[in-house]
Amino acid sequence: MVFIFLIMIGCDNNPVIDRDKFADYYLVVAVISTFDYPYLEKYEEYISIKKMRYLVDLAFDREDSVIFGAENCEVSLSYDDSSYQFEDRGKGLYALPLNYPQQNITYGKEYRLDITFEDGSKAYSVITTPKITFPETKDTIFVSPDSVLEWTYEPWGARSPFTVTSINYQDTIRIQLGDETILTSPGTTSFFGPRFEFQEDTSNYIWFTYRLVNDCLLISSATASPARFAQEHPIDTINIEFGIEHSAYKNLHILDFQDIWPIKNIAEISNFTGAYGVFTSDPYHTSKKYVLKVKE
């Protein structure tokens, strides 16, 4: 699904604006979705096109959004041998028809967005949706828990390892990331145990730390009582969630203008030719279950 990012601008100070730089350009925000919605038979997807000159001239006036939107543009999304035209819904919003085959938006595929603006100028952007693969067959993770020497406490009272004795053993999971793909999770730490509510007795828990080196995810482990954990948990399973996103997705929050306009590095964060803005896709998560064994 393509989300709409409306530009809300506000600041107490008058902006310093390079009018010659922005006067004749447009701002495009488009996010295609790789999510499946089996409960929806028909739905629409949108992109947003704004006139840069109005954003500059009225940077800190909350006027009717109709003056911001670029109308009468021709917008198409193409991939493989297919091309789909967006419909002009007014005020700078463009939607794919209800019968658009969303299932064709998949991972690791190239998509191109072409726009002919109301003044006849053109812009385009090409992205490859994120993809993660696992090149080796691996169903077991071996751990050799280290002792926790120091704890750090979360605001809600739970604690997690701050320092450990050493890193006795690190297992690895090999991954391959597609073009323009960033790994967002697993994060730095997660935990596993037979009880998921917080307990003072943390010897039943094992904490995992992750670090990506080249194409290998290095996994270290720590627990309050390694000997007890090894004795009571000779085998179990752990579910690891892998999150990925398109490399331009991180720039969307920058376009949700807060206190500064114009954005000094808007040219650097834009991935359009002939316009400013971001064309990207939604983040994606998948998970894999592994047998957990304590290394002898």
DAQUISUL-V842427 format. One record per residue. N is the residue number from 1. SS is DSSP state (helix for helix, strand for strand, loop for the rest). PHI is phi as a letter, one per 30 degrees, with the letter a starting at -180 (NA if undefined). OMEGA is omega in whole degrees, 0 to 359 (none if undefined). Layout:
BEGIN
N | SS | PHI | OMEGA
N | SS | PHI | OMEGA
END
This chain:
BEGIN
1 | loop | NA | 179
2 | loop | c | 184
3 | loop | c | 179
4 | loop | c | 176
5 | loop | c | 179
6 | loop | d | 186
7 | loop | c | 177
8 | loop | c | 189
9 | loop | b | 178
10 | loop | a | 178
11 | loop | a | 181
12 | loop | d | 184
13 | loop | c | 177
14 | loop | d | 183
15 | loop | d | 171
16 | loop | c | 192
17 | loop | b | 172
18 | loop | d | 187
19 | helix | d | 180
20 | helix | d | 181
21 | helix | d | 188
22 | helix | c | 195
23 | loop | e | 189
24 | loop | c | 183
25 | loop | c | 181
26 | strand | b | 178
27 | strand | c | 183
28 | strand | c | 174
29 | strand | b | 182
30 | strand | b | 179
31 | strand | b | 176
32 | strand | d | 186
33 | loop | c | 174
34 | loop | c | 176
35 | loop | d | 175
36 | loop | c | 177
37 | loop | b | 185
38 | loop | d | 182
39 | loop | d | 178
40 | loop | c | 178
41 | loop | d | 181
42 | loop | b | 178
43 | loop | a | 181
44 | loop | c | 176
45 | loop | b | 190
46 | strand | b | 163
47 | strand | b | 182
48 | strand | b | 177
49 | strand | b | 181
50 | strand | c | 177
51 | strand | d | 182
52 | helix | d | 185
53 | helix | d | 178
54 | helix | d | 175
55 | helix | d | 178
56 | helix | d | 185
57 | helix | d | 183
58 | loop | c | 188
59 | loop | e | 185
60 | loop | b | 175
61 | loop | c | 180
62 | loop | d | 180
63 | loop | d | 177
64 | loop | e | 186
65 | helix | d | 181
66 | helix | d | 181
67 | helix | d | 179
68 | loop | d | 188
69 | strand | d | 176
70 | loop | c | 182
71 | loop | c | 177
72 | loop | i | 175
73 | loop | c | 174
74 | strand | c | 186
75 | strand | b | 178
76 | strand | b | 175
77 | strand | c | 183
78 | strand | b | 176
79 | strand | a | 185
80 | loop | h | 179
81 | loop | c | 184
82 | strand | c | 177
83 | strand | b | 182
84 | strand | b | 183
85 | strand | c | 174
86 | strand | d | 177
87 | strand | c | 179
88 | strand | d | 180
89 | loop | c | 177
90 | loop | i | 178
91 | loop | h | 176
92 | loop | i | 179
93 | strand | c | 180
94 | strand | b | 187
95 | strand | b | 169
96 | strand | d | 180
97 | loop | d | 182
98 | loop | d | 182
99 | loop | c | 179
100 | loop | d | 183
101 | loop | d | 184
102 | helix | e | 184
103 | helix | d | 179
104 | helix | d | 175
105 | loop | d | 185
106 | loop | b | 186
107 | loop | d | 177
108 | loop | i | 181
109 | loop | c | 180
110 | strand | d | 178
111 | strand | b | 181
112 | strand | b | 176
113 | strand | c | 180
114 | strand | c | 181
115 | strand | b | 167
116 | strand | c | 186
117 | loop | d | 184
118 | loop | d | 180
119 | loop | c | 179
120 | loop | j | 177
121 | loop | d | 186
122 | strand | b | 176
123 | strand | b | 177
124 | strand | a | 174
125 | strand | b | 180
126 | strand | b | 177
127 | strand | b | 170
128 | strand | c | 182
129 | loop | d | 186
130 | loop | d | 180
131 | loop | a | 175
132 | strand | b | 176
133 | strand | b | 181
134 | loop | b | 189
135 | loop | d | 179
136 | loop | b | 176
137 | loop | d | 184
138 | loop | b | 180
139 | loop | b | 183
140 | strand | b | 173
141 | strand | c | 178
142 | strand | c | 180
143 | strand | b | 174
144 | loop | b | 191
145 | loop | e | 172
146 | strand | c | 178
147 | strand | d | 177
148 | strand | d | 179
149 | strand | c | 184
150 | strand | b | 183
151 | strand | c | 169
152 | strand | c | 187
153 | strand | c | 175
154 | loop | d | 181
155 | loop | e | 183
156 | loop | d | 173
157 | loop | j | 179
158 | loop | d | 180
159 | strand | b | 179
160 | strand | b | 185
161 | strand | d | 175
162 | strand | c | 173
163 | strand | b | 178
164 | strand | b | 185
165 | loop | d | 183
166 | loop | a | 173
167 | loop | c | 183
168 | loop | d | 187
169 | loop | a | 175
170 | loop | b | 173
171 | strand | d | 183
172 | strand | b | 169
173 | strand | b | 179
174 | strand | d | 177
175 | loop | b | 173
176 | strand | b | 179
177 | strand | c | 179
178 | loop | d | 177
179 | loop | e | 177
180 | loop | i | 183
181 | strand | c | 177
182 | strand | c | 175
183 | strand | d | 181
184 | strand | c | 177
185 | strand | a | 11
186 | loop | d | 180
187 | loop | d | 184
188 | loop | d | 187
189 | strand | b | 169
190 | strand | b | 181
191 | strand | b | 181
192 | strand | b | 178
193 | strand | a | 182
194 | loop | d | 179
195 | loop | b | 183
196 | loop | c | 173
197 | loop | d | 183
198 | loop | d | 178
199 | loop | b | 176
200 | loop | d | 179
201 | loop | d | 184
202 | helix | c | 183
203 | helix | d | 178
204 | helix | d | 182
205 | strand | c | 171
206 | strand | b | 181
207 | strand | c | 179
208 | strand | c | 173
209 | strand | c | 186
210 | strand | b | 177
211 | strand | b | 181
212 | strand | c | 177
213 | strand | b | 185
214 | loop | h | 181
215 | loop | c | 181
216 | strand | c | 173
217 | strand | c | 181
218 | strand | d | 184
219 | strand | c | 174
220 | strand | c | 184
221 | strand | b | 179
222 | strand | b | 177
223 | strand | a | 182
224 | loop | d | 182
225 | loop | b | 184
226 | helix | e | 183
227 | helix | d | 181
228 | helix | d | 179
229 | helix | d | 180
230 | helix | d | 181
231 | helix | d | 187
232 | helix | c | 182
233 | loop | b | 180
234 | loop | d | 179
235 | strand | a | 176
236 | strand | a | 180
237 | strand | b | 176
238 | strand | b | 179
239 | strand | c | 181
240 | strand | c | 179
241 | strand | c | 179
242 | strand | c | 178
243 | strand | c | 179
244 | strand | b | 175
245 | strand | b | 177
246 | strand | d | 187
247 | loop | d | 180
248 | loop | c | 184
249 | helix | d | 182
250 | helix | d | 182
251 | helix | d | 182
252 | loop | d | 183
253 | helix | d | 178
254 | helix | d | 180
255 | helix | d | 173
256 | loop | d | 193
257 | loop | e | 179
258 | loop | c | 187
259 | loop | c | 187
260 | loop | b | 172
261 | loop | b | 359
262 | loop | d | 177
263 | loop | d | 186
264 | loop | d | 183
265 | loop | c | 183
266 | helix | d | 178
267 | helix | d | 182
268 | helix | d | 182
269 | helix | d | 180
270 | loop | d | 176
271 | loop | b | 173
272 | loop | c | 167
273 | strand | c | 180
274 | loop | j | 179
275 | loop | a | 171
276 | strand | c | 177
277 | strand | k | 186
278 | strand | b | 170
279 | strand | c | 185
280 | strand | a | 179
281 | strand | b | 181
282 | loop | d | 172
283 | loop | d | 182
284 | strand | b | 179
285 | strand | b | 172
286 | strand | b | 181
287 | strand | b | 178
288 | strand | b | 180
289 | strand | c | 180
290 | strand | b | 171
291 | strand | d | 182
292 | strand | c | 178
293 | strand | b | 177
294 | strand | d | 182
295 | loop | d | 180
296 | loop | d | none
END
